Structure formats: structure tokens, C-alpha cells
Amino acid sequence: MKKLLAAALSMVAVSGGAIAPVNAEALPPIGGPYPPPFTATLSNNIPLVFGMDAEDAARALGTPLNYVRGRPGDEIFLAFRNIGGSGLFPHRHRLYLQFRHGRLAGWKGDWGHNWMWQ
């Protein structure tokens, strides 16, 4: 009986502390500044758009493009994106860009193998 009473009192104490007023976030005014969409706040969004040319892609990424292979207009380029890392080892991601008829047709990130653990 004492154990049951102690358990009931502990449940009341726990639930009593959890009851608090909740304030909802207010809606922005009509026509006012709206928060950015969720996809704009992601850290992995890439400013690439299908159909852009190689110069626009290099400008959007902020890095020069390195030729990998392909005929003029149908090339594959490689961009090294510096994403920081520790002060001891810089961390750079490789991003392959496929161009067809001089326009961006696709891209693929390549994280490869970490050379330190081989």
C-alpha cells in the first residue's frame, strides 16, 4: 500500500512539473516578411541548376572546374569544394558535373575513401 501511494505521488509530482503554458509562434503579418522555406535553410543545398553552362556552374560553386573527360560540349568536370575541416586536415569534397550540349545535365558528389584509414 505504501509503495502504491509513493508511486502515485511521484507520478503526480512528475506530471505537475510538466504542465506549463505553451506559447505558439505568431504568424507573420499579411504581406510581411516570411521565413525562408525549409529547403533554403538546409546546409547541403547546392546552388546548381540544370541547364546552366560551365562558367555559371563554376561561379555558383565558387571554385574552378577541372576537366575530366569528354568531347567539347559533352564533358565531365570535377569541382573540389572546400568545406573546412579541422585545422590540421582540410576537408574537400569532390563534385562531378556532367554537361551535355554545353549545358549542365547532372552532378554527383564523390566522398571516396579516407586515405588516413587505409
N, C-alpha and C positions, 0 to 999 in steps of 0.2 A: 504494500500500500504506500509506504514511504517512497519507494523507488518510482511508482507511478505518479505520485504527486510531484516529486522532484523533476521527472521528465516533463510533466505538463507545465510546470513553472519555467523550466528552461526554454520550452517551445514558445511560451508567451514572451519571455524576455528577448529571445532572438527575433521573433516576428515584430515585436514592439519597436525595436530599434530600426527595422527595415522600413517602417511606414514613415514617409516623408513627402512633403509636397513636391510635385514634379512640375517644372515649368517647361512648356513647349516652346520651340523656336518660332518666332514670329515670321509671318510671310513678308516678302519684300513688297514695297508699295507698288501699285499698278504702274507699269511703265518705268519702274525704277531699276536700279542695278540688280541684276540677277546673279546668283553664284554661278561659277563655271560648271559645265556638265561634268559628270563623274569621270568620263574618259579623258578630259583635259587635265585632271589632277593626278593621273597615273604617272609613275616615274618611268615607265617603259614605252611611252608613246614616241614614235619616230616621225619627224616632220617630212616624210616622203609621201608622194602622191603618184599614182600610176599615170604615165603619160609625160612626165617631166623629162627633160633632156639631161645629159651628163653634167653640164655646167650647173644647172639648177639643183641637181641632187648633191653635188659637191658643196654648193653654197648652203643648202639646207642642213647638211650634216656638219658643216664647218671643218671638213677635212678633205685633202686631195684624194682623188680616186686613182688607184693603181690598176693598170691594165693586166688582166689575167690571160684571156684568150678570146678568139672570135674574129670574124670578119668585120670591116668597118660598118657600123650601124647595128650589128648584131653581136656586141661584145659582152663580156662579163668583166666587171670591175670589182676591186676589193677596196674597202674603206676601213682603216683602223680607227676605231672610236676609243678615245682615251676617257675612261670613266673613273679615273682616280686610282684608288687602291691605297695600300699602306705607304708610308714614306720610304720604305725600303724597296718595295717592288711595285712598279706601276702596273695597273691593270688595264689592258687594252682588249677590246672585243673586235673580232673580225666580222665585217658585214659584207656579204657578196651581193652585188647588184646586177641583174640581168636586163640588158637593153635589147629590144627588137625594133628594127627600122628607126633607130636613133631615139627611141622613147623607152622609159622605164617600164618593164613588164613584170618585175618581181624582185624580191630581195629575201635573203636568208641570213640569219645570224649563225656564226660558227664559233662555238665556245671551245672546241678542240679538247686536247688533253693537257693537263697541267704538267709542264716539264719537270717541276720540282719533285713530283712523286713517282717518277719513273726510274 
